[in-house]
Amino acid sequence: MDMNPFGNLGVDLSQSELQETAYEILVAVCRSSGGGRPLTYVSNSERSRSLQRTSSTDSISAASKVKKALGLKSKKKNCKKDLDGSENLNRAESVTRRSVSSVSELVRIQMRITEQTDSRVRRGLLRVAAGQLGRRIESIVLPLELLQQLKSSDFTSQQEYEAWQRRSLKVLEAGLIMHPHLPLDKSQTAPQRLRQILHAAREKPIETGKHSESMQVLRNVVASLSCREFDGSLSDVCHWADGIPLNFHLYQKLLDACFDVNDEASVVEEVDEVLELVKKTWVVLGINQMVHNLCFLWLLFHRYVTNGQIEGDLLFAADRMMVEVGKDAEATHDSLYSKIASSIMTLILEWAEKMLLHYHNNFYRGNSDAMQSVLSLGVSAAKVLEVGLSQEYQNRKHVDVGCTRVDAYIRSSVRSAFSQEKEKVISSRQSSKYQQSPLPVLSILSQNICDLAFNEKEIYSPVLKRWHPLATGVAVATLHSCFAGELKKFISGISELNPEAIQVLLAADKLEKDLVEMAVSDSVDSEDGGKAIIQEMAPYEAEAVIANLVKSWIQTRVDRLKEWVDRNLQQENWNPQANKGRFAPSAVEVLRTIDETLEAFFFLPIPMHPVLLPELMSGLDRCLQSYVIMAKSGCGSRVTFVPTLPVLTRCNTGSTFRAFKKKDRSLMGPGRKSPVFVKNSDDSFGIPQLCLRINTLYNTRKELEVIEKRMMSNLRNGGYVHDENVANGLFGLSVSSCMEGIQQLSEAAAYKVVFCDLGHLLWDYLYTGEVSSSRIEPFLQELEKNLEIISVMVHDRVRTRVITDVMRASFEGFLLVLLGGGPSRVFTVQDSLIIEEDFKFLADLFWSNGDGLPSELIDKFSVTFKCVLPLFQTTTENLIEQFRRTTTNSHGDSGKSRLPLPPTTGQWGPTEPNTILRVLCNRNDKMASKFLKKMYDLPKKT
């Protein structure tokens, strides 16, 4: 970092040469103003004796106003405060005050000027004063006068004299040619002449005698250049050391006297007196209070930086001095001042920003005071540059430079800290890669970033808030953005749900909640309530990513289960012997897979089990419903097995019909089956197979209850409140399908037994021909065997339902034989006794002496038969009359001789016209036959 804000002089003047020149000016102005000691020559021996007789008028003030104003501690109490916050006592002793007789002597020592050089300067000034009586210091060109008055005899050697002479000439070159008070006029010959003299002097020293021609020429040239005014006239005031930046360089050397020669970071206690003395040079150097403030600011800052940045007082003092410079910068429009000020501010700002753009590396809990001073100094320098010295910002004073800068510092340093933390985690992760189950990098990083955010809030934000009210919010928003970039890359590489992905996403979600909470808390008193900061923090949507991954996980397992169901159910043979008559292996496997899937789901370390559970349940429920539907498909139903009712016919009275039926009974006896109801040879739909299917669906429903209870227990164990909406939605489709399936299979089994398996004994045999010769006994014997099979094979919890369905099918079949048995059946009133007795036998089979179905249940399903039986006991005449009345009531009296043919509703009853009509159709009676012939022209039974 270039620490020279004043620019190069363009002349080969060393620092010591500038120092000696500055001292010459200081001594000269002090003599000219009458301050300090009398203008008499004092030998070295006398000077030593004088030092022992210190006058009370030369005593040094004990309390420094300058130090107090700048916050500098007194030397006796002074201590160095390093950037790490530690304090080291300043053990370096300053100049022994007993050896100092005056401030001017102190300044000489501080500027490292030897007594020999001091004596020579004073001798020369004494001679100058003798020849220039009455002239003010600003009306002479000091280097020129000293060249005239000092001879080689005043120096220890000729070489020293020549070096001094060259230095004086270089000062003239710098002040009159390189950096003149007024720009040189190109038409003037004096500058060129001076250059020629100076060039010659490098080869051979100038003859400086009183009557020397070369000296007279030099004097004339210097006078013409130093006494110029803006209007071209000549003035009594000589300008030879007040051109910028020569005057800045010289003044800086004078200000160095404010610092202890033995401790360059320590301001002397006599700084007030030193500055009072130094300010006397303003008249020669063209310095004013604004320039002084600027130079003194640079001095304090430069000393702090070049001495290890350990003296916190200097930084604090520079910060206070910056306040005055800021005021000056706004008040002045001097372009030359602005140029130097801009250079100084730029250097200070660059230095400050080098630290502030990475403040996490440079400051910590123990040195927050130093951070505040650096911040204040940097922000103030930026304000001077952007507001005080820049015309562009003159009309934009509403711009908060401090807030803008600090915002940039926060974002830069936080990003840097994030990158360092990431590299640290990656490095640590690589060294522990052989450990078992190490945490993912981003999981560790998220915790570290959270700690970083809390440290930011606790350590740095209190300092930064002076310039940025939302310092914490900006920091956490930046951390949020940095982590978002890493998270986005991580998410793009996730192809499926895995433990690492869940760990990282949950950690990201927790980090985001912590950061947002800090941002909101920090912004509660802001104008917009922190809206801008929160909007800057684009949500990670970690929970949504987790949810999508879990949904994909769910879909994969549901698809896998569905494929398994479709494939394996087709291979299920429903063999009761192979499955011990209880449950199908395919159902057991489906339920096992569902249970394992749910268990795996609850093992997922995610926070949204209740939210995603319905989706999983829906998929599993649909798969299981598909299984149930396929398990019952193809088994038939009531409609499948109940025969179609034949057309209505009327009875052909006489022995011919009965004889025909009697002869034909050998073809349709109880030992043969009707070909109409013979099904295909697929054994998967036999009664044992149907019983196995019923058991499977029942067991499925019961197992689902167990799974549901286990699921609710998992939810409670996970800390989730019981949710009726979740509970009510569990396996709703499957449970409903199981219940419907059991009902359908039970009905199918019942009607298959009655109408298919025993159809040859019921529909084909019962009451065909002579009623007394074709009674119900054979049907009951076979039915009992089937009931025994059902009782053994069907689960006891559904056995009553199945047997009840068999009873219902039997009762319905019995009524169908009576009412829709077709041409092969005719009844007389006397046959009603046999019919009643046979129905009692049928009902008793299901009652089974109290070991079967409850009598109340049997009575419930017997109601229809008991209501219809009286019709078989009623005379034909009364039946006809009853039929006319019920038909008229149902359809109205049309006035026609023929009654409308009542439709077959299947709702048999004593007042139902179609029921009465069917009794008449099967009545072996001439009156009935004639009535039906006349009324509907029904054909005779054949």
HUWOSUL-V331716 format. One record per pair of residues at least 24 apart in sequence whose ideal C-beta (glycine too) atoms are under 8 Angstrom apart, sorted by sequence separation. I is the first residue (numbers start at 1). GAP is how many residues later the second one is. D is the distance in Angstrom with one decimal. If there is no record, write none. Layout:
i=[I,I]
gap=[GAP,GAP]
d=[D,D]
This chain:
i=[144,193,194,197,254,297,421,424,707,758,814,121,124,143,173,296,297,352,353,483,512,564,565,757,758,814,886,124,143,172,322,352,379,453,564,594,704,839,886,887,123,194,251,254,297,378,379,421,452,512,704,783,886,143,144,169,170,193,194,293,297,421,483,512,758,811,814,143,169,348,349,352,561,564,594,754,757,120,124,251,348,449,512,594,704,753,839,883,886,123,141,190,194,250,293,294,375,418,421,509,704,811,169,293,349,480,508,561,810,348,349,449,509,561,590,643,701,753,836,883,120,190,191,251,294,375,418,449,508,509,590,643,700,701,704,835,882,883,120,166,190,250,293,346,417,480,901,165,166,188,251,345,349,479,480,506,561,641,810,899,60,169,188,345,446,505,509,590,701,753,832,835,879,883,898,247,265,290,445,477,505,700,701,776,898,247,264,265,289,345,346,476,807,871,60,116,165,247,251,255,259,345,476,505,506,557,587,698,806,832,868,870,879,880,165,184,251,255,258,290,442,445,505,586,697,701,749,831,832,867,868,879,242,264,265,290,414,476,477,867,868,58,60,162,165,241,242,243,248,252,256,264,265,294,341,342,476,557,803,829,867,58,161,241,242,247,251,255,259,345,442,502,587,697,698,829,864,871,876,879,58,180,241,242,265,266,442,473,697,827,829,864,871,874,54,55,60,176,182,252,265,291,294,298,305,472,473,476,807,829,54,181,182,239,248,252,267,290,294,297,301,341,342,472,502,554,584,868,872,876,880,51,53,177,182,341,442,501,693,694,697,762,766,871,880,51,176,265,472,473,636,803,804,815,819,876,879,51,172,176,267,294,301,359,472,473,635,763,767,803,807,811,815,818,877,50,175,338,357,471,494,553,634,694,762,766,767,807,811,814,868,876,880,357,361,470,497,693,694,746,750,754,762,876,356,360,470,487,496,497,749,753,763,768,800,804,808,811,815,51,319,322,326,358,359,360,410,484,491,550,751,755,763,767,807,811,818,315,318,322,325,329,357,358,361,409,481,487,494,497,635,690,694,746,750,754,762,766,769,876,353,357,360,361,469,470,477,480,481,484,496,497,550,742,746,749,750,753,754,768,771,151,182,312,316,319,323,326,330,356,360,469,473,480,481,483,496,749,750,768,804,181,312,315,319,322,326,330,358,406,410,446,550,554,558,561,565,569,635,690,691,743,747,750,751,754,755,763,767,787,147,180,181,315,318,322,325,329,357,361,474,477,561,690,742,746,750,754,772,775,787,148,329,360,418,440,443,447,450,470,473,477,496,546,562,566,767,771,147,181,312,319,406,407,410,414,418,443,446,450,453,457,461,476,547,551,554,558,562,565,569,632,780,784,148,181,315,322,326,405,406,442,446,449,453,546,550,554,557,558,561,565,569,631,687,690,747,772,776,780,783,180,411,415,419,440,470,771,775,175,176,179,403,410,414,418,422,439,440,443,446,447,450,454,543,547,551,555,558,562,767,771,777,37,175,178,179,402,403,406,410,414,418,442,446,450,453,457,543,547,554,558,565,631,632,687,776,780,36,175,179,402,403,442,631,687,776,37,148,175,179,407,411,415,685,36,47,147,172,175,178,410,414,767,171,174,628,171,687,44,147,148,175,44,47,174,628,627,30,144,44,144,43,301,624,27,42,679,41,144,677,677,42,624,26,41,141,41,141,677,39,676,677,23,23,41,141,674,39,40,673,674,677,39,673,23,375,379,672,22,371,375,674,819,23,39,376,670,674,27,368,372,375,670,673,19,244,248,368,371,375,668,672,19,20,815,19,23,27,31,365,368,372,23,27,244,245,364,368,670,827,828,16,144,244,363,668,669,699,819,826,827,828,20,24,28,139,141,143,363,668,698,825,826,827,828,23,27,31,139,140,142,509,613,691,695,820,826,138,139,141,142,506,687,691,695,698,819,138,360,506,668,694,695,698,819,359,506,688,692,694,821,502,503,613,687,691,502,665,687,691,695,819,32,33,502,665,694,818,32,181,609,610,664,688,31,499,609,628,497,581,624,637,641,661,662,29,584,625,629,640,661,662,665,670,694,28,583,584,587,591,598,602,609,621,624,625,628,632,635,638,642,661,665,574,581,582,590,610,621,624,628,631,635,637,638,641,573,581,609,618,620,621,622,637,640,641,658,662,691,576,583,584,587,591,595,598,602,614,617,621,625,629,632,636,643,658,576,579,582,583,587,591,594,598,610,613,617,621,624,628,632,635,638,641,642,28,575,581,617,637,641,574,576,595,614,636,641,826,576,583,591,598,602,610,636,643,25,575,582,824,24,574,823,24,574,823,643,21,24,111,142,111,111,138,21,110,111,137,138,20,110,137,110,110,112,17,21,107,110,106,110,109,17,13,17,13,12,13,110,11,664,13,11,106,11,661,10,106,110,9,95,94,95,11,95,103,106,107,10,92,94,106,658,9,10,93,94,657,9,92,103,107,642,92,103,107,638,645,94,90,95,103,104,643,649,92,94,103,642,646,649,94,645,651,90,646,645,646,80,78,75,75,75,72,74,67,67,67,64,66,64,66,62,64,65,64,60,61,66,60,61,581,61,581,60,582,25,576,88,25,83,83,22,26,82,21,22,25,81,83,23,70,80,81,82,18,22,23,80,81,18,21,22,80,81,19,18,78,9,9,19,6,7,15,6,9,73,36,72,6,35,71,72,6,72,35,71,72,6,70,71,30,33,70,71,30,70,26,29,69,70,26,29,26,29,26,29,25,28,22,25,645,25,648,648,650,651,650,651,653,649,651,653,648,651,653,651,653,651,652,650,651,83,650,83,84,85,86,85,84,85,650,84,650,83,657,82,83,81,648,650,652,81,649,650,651,652,648,649,650,651,652,649,650,647,649,5,649,3,3,3,6,5,7,6,5,5,5,5,3,2,1,1,1,1]
gap=[24,24,24,24,24,24,24,24,24,24,24,25,25,25,25,25,25,25,25,25,25,25,25,25,25,25,25,26,26,26,26,26,26,26,26,26,26,26,26,26,27,27,27,27,27,27,27,27,27,27,27,27,27,28,28,28,28,28,28,28,28,28,28,28,28,28,28,29,29,29,29,29,29,29,29,29,29,30,30,30,30,30,30,30,30,30,30,30,30,31,31,31,31,31,31,31,31,31,31,31,31,31,32,32,32,32,32,32,32,33,33,33,33,33,33,33,33,33,33,33,34,34,34,34,34,34,34,34,34,34,34,34,34,34,34,34,34,34,35,35,35,35,35,35,35,35,35,36,36,36,36,36,36,36,36,36,36,36,36,36,37,37,37,37,37,37,37,37,37,37,37,37,37,37,37,38,38,38,38,38,38,38,38,38,38,39,39,39,39,39,39,39,39,39,40,40,40,40,40,40,40,40,40,40,40,40,40,40,40,40,40,40,40,40,41,41,41,41,41,41,41,41,41,41,41,41,41,41,41,41,41,41,42,42,42,42,42,42,42,42,42,43,43,43,43,43,43,43,43,43,43,43,43,43,43,43,43,43,43,43,43,44,44,44,44,44,44,44,44,44,44,44,44,44,44,44,44,44,44,44,45,45,45,45,45,45,45,45,45,45,45,45,45,45,46,46,46,46,46,46,46,46,46,46,46,46,46,46,46,46,47,47,47,47,47,47,47,47,47,47,47,47,47,47,47,47,47,47,47,47,47,48,48,48,48,48,48,48,48,48,48,48,48,48,48,49,49,49,49,49,49,49,49,49,49,49,49,50,50,50,50,50,50,50,50,50,50,50,50,50,50,50,50,50,50,51,51,51,51,51,51,51,51,51,51,51,51,51,51,51,51,51,51,52,52,52,52,52,52,52,52,52,52,52,53,53,53,53,53,53,53,53,53,53,53,53,53,53,53,54,54,54,54,54,54,54,54,54,54,54,54,54,54,54,54,54,54,55,55,55,55,55,55,55,55,55,55,55,55,55,55,55,55,55,55,55,55,55,55,55,56,56,56,56,56,56,56,56,56,56,56,56,56,56,56,56,56,56,56,56,56,57,57,57,57,57,57,57,57,57,57,57,57,57,57,57,57,57,57,57,57,58,58,58,58,58,58,58,58,58,58,58,58,58,58,58,58,58,58,58,58,58,58,58,58,58,58,58,58,58,59,59,59,59,59,59,59,59,59,59,59,59,59,59,59,59,59,59,59,59,59,60,60,60,60,60,60,60,60,60,60,60,60,60,60,60,60,60,61,61,61,61,61,61,61,61,61,61,61,61,61,61,61,61,61,61,61,61,61,61,61,61,61,61,62,62,62,62,62,62,62,62,62,62,62,62,62,62,62,62,62,62,62,62,62,62,62,62,62,62,62,63,63,63,63,63,63,63,63,64,64,64,64,64,64,64,64,64,64,64,64,64,64,64,64,64,64,64,64,64,64,64,64,65,65,65,65,65,65,65,65,65,65,65,65,65,65,65,65,65,65,65,65,65,65,65,65,65,66,66,66,66,66,66,66,66,66,67,67,67,67,67,67,67,67,68,68,68,68,68,68,68,68,68,69,69,69,70,70,71,71,71,71,72,72,72,72,73,74,74,75,75,76,76,76,77,77,77,78,78,78,79,80,80,81,81,81,82,82,82,83,83,83,84,85,85,85,85,86,86,86,86,86,87,87,88,88,88,88,89,89,89,89,89,90,90,90,90,90,91,91,91,91,91,91,92,92,92,92,92,92,92,92,93,93,93,94,94,94,94,94,94,94,95,95,95,95,95,95,95,95,95,96,96,96,96,96,96,96,96,96,96,96,97,97,97,97,97,97,97,97,97,97,97,97,97,98,98,98,98,98,98,98,98,98,98,98,98,99,99,99,99,99,99,99,99,99,99,100,100,100,100,100,100,100,100,101,101,101,101,101,101,102,102,102,102,102,103,103,103,103,103,103,104,104,104,104,104,104,105,105,105,105,105,105,106,106,106,106,107,107,107,107,107,107,107,108,108,108,108,108,108,108,108,108,108,109,109,109,109,109,109,109,109,109,109,109,109,109,109,109,109,109,109,110,110,110,110,110,110,110,110,110,110,110,110,110,111,111,111,111,111,111,111,111,111,111,111,111,111,112,112,112,112,112,112,112,112,112,112,112,112,112,112,112,112,112,113,113,113,113,113,113,113,113,113,113,113,113,113,113,113,113,113,113,113,114,114,114,114,114,114,115,115,115,115,115,115,115,116,116,116,116,116,116,116,116,117,117,117,117,118,118,118,119,119,119,120,122,122,142,142,143,145,145,146,146,146,146,146,147,147,147,148,149,149,150,150,150,150,151,151,152,153,154,154,157,158,158,158,159,160,161,162,162,163,163,164,164,164,165,165,166,166,167,167,167,167,167,168,168,168,168,168,169,169,169,169,169,170,170,170,170,170,171,171,171,171,171,172,173,173,173,173,173,173,174,174,174,174,174,174,175,175,175,176,176,177,177,185,188,191,193,194,195,195,200,202,204,205,205,206,206,207,207,207,208,209,209,209,210,211,211,212,212,213,213,216,217,222,225,226,227,228,228,228,229,229,229,229,229,230,230,230,230,230,231,231,231,231,231,232,232,232,232,232,234,235,235,236,237,237,238,238,238,239,240,240,241,241,242,242,242,242,243,244,245,245,245,246,246,246,247,247,247,249,250,250,251,251,251,251,252,252,254,254,255,255,256,256,259,259,259,260,269,270,270,270,271,271,271,272,272,272,273,273,273,274,276,277,277,278,278,279,279,280,280,280,280,281,282,282,282,283,283,284,284,285,287,288,288,288,288,289,289,289,289,289,290,290,290,290,290,291,291,292,292,293,293,299,302,303,334,335,336,337,338,339,341,342,344,345,346,349,350,353]
d=[7.9,7.6,7.8,6.8,4.6,4.2,6.6,7.8,7.6,5.2,7.8,7.8,4.8,4.1,5.4,6.0,6.0,5.6,6.1,7.0,7.7,7.7,6.3,7.9,6.0,6.2,5.4,4.6,7.6,7.4,7.9,2.9,5.6,5.6,7.5,5.2,7.8,5.7,7.2,4.6,7.6,4.8,7.8,6.1,7.8,7.1,6.8,5.1,6.7,7.2,4.8,6.7,4.8,4.8,6.8,8.0,7.8,5.1,7.2,6.5,5.3,6.5,6.4,5.0,7.2,8.0,6.3,5.5,5.3,6.2,5.8,6.6,7.3,6.9,7.8,7.6,6.8,6.7,7.2,7.0,7.1,5.4,6.9,6.7,6.2,7.2,7.5,6.3,6.3,6.5,7.4,5.1,6.7,7.9,4.8,5.6,7.1,6.7,6.2,6.7,6.0,7.3,5.2,5.3,4.2,6.7,5.2,5.6,6.0,4.4,5.6,7.8,3.9,7.3,7.5,7.0,7.9,4.9,5.9,4.4,5.2,4.6,6.8,5.4,7.2,7.8,7.5,5.8,4.6,5.9,6.4,7.6,7.3,5.8,7.6,6.8,5.8,6.2,7.2,6.9,5.2,5.9,5.8,7.8,6.1,5.0,5.8,7.2,7.0,7.6,5.6,4.4,6.7,6.3,7.8,7.1,7.2,7.4,7.9,6.0,7.1,7.6,8.0,7.8,6.7,4.4,7.9,5.5,4.1,8.0,6.6,6.1,6.1,6.5,5.7,4.2,5.9,4.2,7.3,7.7,7.8,5.5,6.9,7.7,7.5,5.3,6.4,7.3,7.9,4.9,6.8,4.3,4.7,5.9,7.9,7.5,5.6,6.4,7.4,6.0,7.9,4.8,7.9,5.7,7.3,5.1,7.0,7.3,7.9,4.0,5.4,6.2,6.2,7.0,6.7,7.9,7.7,6.1,7.1,7.9,8.0,7.1,5.0,7.5,4.7,7.8,7.3,7.0,4.5,7.9,6.9,5.6,6.9,7.7,3.9,6.1,7.2,4.9,6.2,5.8,6.4,5.7,6.9,5.2,7.7,5.5,5.5,7.7,7.5,5.8,7.2,5.7,7.9,7.5,6.8,6.3,5.0,8.0,6.9,7.1,5.1,4.4,7.7,5.5,2.8,7.9,5.4,4.8,6.1,7.3,6.1,6.5,7.5,4.6,5.9,6.2,5.6,6.9,7.3,7.1,7.4,6.9,7.7,7.9,7.3,7.6,6.7,7.6,5.1,6.1,7.5,7.1,6.2,8.0,7.9,7.5,7.8,6.6,5.4,7.3,4.2,6.7,6.7,5.2,6.5,5.9,4.4,7.7,6.5,6.7,4.9,7.8,7.7,7.4,6.3,6.6,7.9,6.4,5.6,7.0,5.9,7.9,5.3,7.2,7.8,7.6,7.4,6.2,6.3,5.8,7.2,6.1,7.8,7.7,6.5,6.1,5.7,6.4,7.8,5.7,7.0,7.9,7.7,4.6,7.4,7.7,4.4,6.4,7.8,4.4,7.4,7.3,6.3,6.6,7.4,4.6,7.3,4.9,6.3,6.1,7.9,6.3,8.0,6.5,3.8,5.2,5.8,6.9,5.9,6.3,8.0,5.4,6.0,7.4,6.6,6.2,7.9,4.9,7.7,7.5,7.9,7.7,6.7,4.8,5.0,5.0,7.5,6.9,6.7,6.8,7.9,4.6,5.3,5.9,7.9,6.0,4.2,5.4,6.2,7.0,6.7,6.8,7.6,4.9,4.4,5.1,5.8,5.9,7.2,6.2,6.1,5.9,7.4,7.8,6.9,6.4,5.4,7.3,6.6,7.6,5.0,7.5,5.7,7.2,4.7,7.5,6.4,6.6,5.8,6.6,7.8,7.0,6.6,6.6,5.9,6.1,7.2,6.5,7.9,5.8,8.0,4.7,4.3,5.4,7.4,7.8,7.4,7.7,6.8,6.7,6.2,5.7,7.2,5.4,3.6,4.1,6.6,7.9,7.3,7.9,7.3,6.0,6.8,7.9,7.8,6.0,5.3,8.0,7.5,6.3,6.7,4.3,6.3,6.1,4.6,7.2,4.2,7.2,5.3,4.5,6.4,7.4,7.2,6.5,5.2,4.7,7.0,6.2,7.1,7.1,4.1,6.2,6.0,4.6,7.9,8.0,7.1,7.5,8.0,6.1,7.6,3.5,5.6,4.4,4.8,4.3,5.2,4.6,5.1,5.6,6.9,7.7,7.8,7.1,7.7,8.0,5.7,6.2,6.8,6.4,6.9,7.8,5.2,6.7,4.7,7.9,6.2,7.7,5.1,7.5,7.2,7.2,8.0,6.8,6.0,6.9,6.4,3.0,7.5,8.0,6.9,4.7,6.9,4.3,7.2,4.7,4.2,4.8,7.9,6.6,8.0,5.7,5.5,7.9,7.8,4.8,4.9,7.0,7.7,7.1,4.0,5.2,7.9,5.5,7.8,7.7,7.4,4.5,5.3,5.2,7.0,7.1,4.3,5.9,6.2,5.2,6.2,5.5,4.1,5.4,7.0,6.1,7.5,7.8,6.3,7.0,5.9,3.4,4.9,5.8,5.0,6.6,6.1,6.2,7.5,4.9,6.9,7.6,6.0,7.4,4.3,4.5,5.9,6.2,6.0,7.1,5.2,4.8,7.8,6.5,4.6,4.9,6.9,5.7,5.9,7.2,7.7,6.0,4.1,6.6,6.6,5.1,6.6,6.3,7.9,5.5,5.9,5.4,5.6,7.8,5.9,3.7,5.8,4.8,4.3,4.1,7.1,6.9,5.1,4.3,7.1,7.8,5.3,7.8,7.3,7.2,6.3,7.0,7.6,6.8,7.9,7.5,7.4,7.1,4.3,8.0,6.4,4.0,5.1,7.0,5.3,5.9,7.4,6.7,4.3,7.7,6.1,7.6,6.3,6.2,5.9,6.2,7.4,6.4,7.3,6.9,5.9,5.6,7.0,5.1,6.5,7.6,7.9,7.1,6.6,6.2,6.1,7.1,6.5,7.9,4.6,5.8,4.9,6.0,7.9,4.9,6.8,7.4,6.8,5.8,7.6,6.7,7.4,7.8,7.9,8.0,6.2,7.6,6.9,6.0,7.8,7.9,5.5,7.8,7.9,5.1,6.9,8.0,6.4,7.0,6.7,6.3,7.8,7.4,7.3,7.7,7.6,6.3,7.5,5.2,6.3,4.5,7.7,7.7,6.9,6.4,5.4,5.5,7.7,4.1,7.8,7.4,7.7,8.0,7.2,5.7,5.4,5.3,6.9,7.1,7.0,5.0,7.7,5.8,4.0,5.5,6.5,5.8,5.8,7.5,7.4,7.2,6.7,6.2,5.0,5.8,7.9,7.1,4.2,7.5,6.6,5.0,7.6,5.4,7.7,5.8,5.0,6.3,7.8,5.3,6.8,7.6,7.8,7.0,6.9,5.9,7.4,7.7,5.4,5.6,5.3,7.5,7.4,7.8,6.5,7.9,6.6,6.8,5.5,5.2,5.2,7.5,8.0,8.0,6.5,8.0,5.0,6.6,7.3,6.5,5.7,6.5,5.1,6.6,5.4,5.7,5.1,5.0,7.3,7.3,6.3,5.2,5.8,7.4,6.5,7.5,7.0,6.4,7.0,6.1,6.2,7.5,7.9,7.6,7.6,7.5,6.5,4.2,5.3,5.9,4.7,7.7,6.9,6.4,6.3,6.5,6.5,4.3,6.6,7.7,7.4,6.4,5.9,4.9,5.1,7.1,6.7,7.0,6.7,7.2,7.4,7.0,6.8,7.3,7.6,6.1,3.9,5.3,6.4,6.9,4.9,7.6,7.5,6.3,7.6,6.1,5.1,5.9,7.3,3.6,6.9,7.7,6.3,7.4,5.9,7.9,7.3,6.7,6.2,7.4,7.2,6.8,6.0,7.5,6.2,5.0,5.2,6.4,4.3,6.2,7.1,3.5,6.4,7.6,3.9,6.7,5.5,7.6,7.4,4.6,6.6,6.7,7.8,5.8,7.9,7.8,5.0,4.1,4.2,7.1,5.4,6.3,7.4,7.0,4.7,7.2,7.6,7.9,5.0,5.1,4.0,5.6,6.7,5.8,6.2,7.6,4.0,6.4,6.4,6.7,7.9,7.5,6.6,6.5,5.6,7.3,5.5,6.6,7.8,7.6,4.5,5.8,4.5,6.8,5.0,5.7,7.6,4.4,6.6,6.4,4.8,4.8,7.6,5.6,4.7,6.6,6.7,6.8,6.4,5.6,5.0,5.5,7.8,6.7,6.0,6.0,6.2,5.7,5.2,7.9,5.1,5.6,4.7,5.0,7.5,5.9,5.5,7.6,7.4,6.8,7.5,4.1,4.4,7.0,7.7,5.6,7.6,5.3,7.1,5.0,4.8,7.4,7.8,7.1,5.9,6.6,7.7,6.3,7.8,7.3,7.8,6.2,5.3,3.8,7.9,6.3,5.7,5.9,7.5,6.9,7.1,7.6,7.7,6.7,5.0,7.2,7.1,5.2,6.9,6.0,7.2,4.0,6.3,7.7,7.1,6.5,4.7,5.4,4.5,7.3,7.7,5.1,6.2,7.4,7.1,8.0,5.4,6.5,7.0,6.9,5.0,8.0,6.4,5.4,7.1,4.3,6.2,7.3,5.9,7.5,5.2,7.0,4.5,6.5,5.7,6.9,6.0,8.0,5.9,4.6,7.4,6.1,6.9,7.8,6.4,7.7,6.7,6.6,6.9,6.9,5.4,4.3,6.1,7.5,4.1,6.2,7.7,7.6,7.4,6.8,6.5,7.9,7.9,6.5,7.5,7.6,7.1,6.4,5.7,7.4,6.8,5.3,7.6,4.0,5.1,6.3,3.8,8.0,6.9,7.2,6.5,6.8,7.6,5.0,5.5,7.0,6.5,7.8,6.3,6.1,4.9,7.5,5.1,7.6,5.3,5.5,5.0,6.9,7.1,6.3,4.7,6.1,7.8,6.6,5.0,6.3,7.8,6.5,6.4,8.0,6.7,6.0,6.8,4.5,6.1,4.5,6.2,7.4,7.9,7.4,7.9,7.9,7.6,5.2,7.4,7.8,5.6,4.0,8.0,5.4,3.9,6.2,7.9,5.0,7.7,7.4,4.7,5.3,7.4,7.1,6.2,7.7,8.0,5.0,7.7,3.9,6.4,5.8,7.9,5.1,4.4,7.4,6.7,7.8,5.7,8.0,6.8,4.9,5.4,7.4,7.6,5.8,6.7,5.7,3.7,6.0,6.0,5.2,7.0,4.4,7.2,6.6,6.9,5.2,7.3,6.7,5.7,6.0,5.3,7.6,7.7,5.4,6.4,7.1,7.1,7.2,8.0,7.2,5.9,6.8,6.1,6.2,6.2,6.8,5.2,5.1,5.2,6.8,6.0,6.4,7.2,7.0,5.3,7.1,4.7,7.5,7.9,8.0,7.7,3.0,6.0,4.6,4.0,6.0,6.2,5.0,6.4,7.7,5.3,7.6,7.6,4.5,4.2,7.6,5.8,7.1,7.4,5.3,5.5,5.4,5.8,5.9,7.9,6.4,7.0,7.9,4.6,6.3,7.6,6.1,7.0,7.1,6.3,6.6,7.3,7.2,4.0,4.3,7.7,5.2,6.7,7.4,7.3,6.8,6.5,7.9]
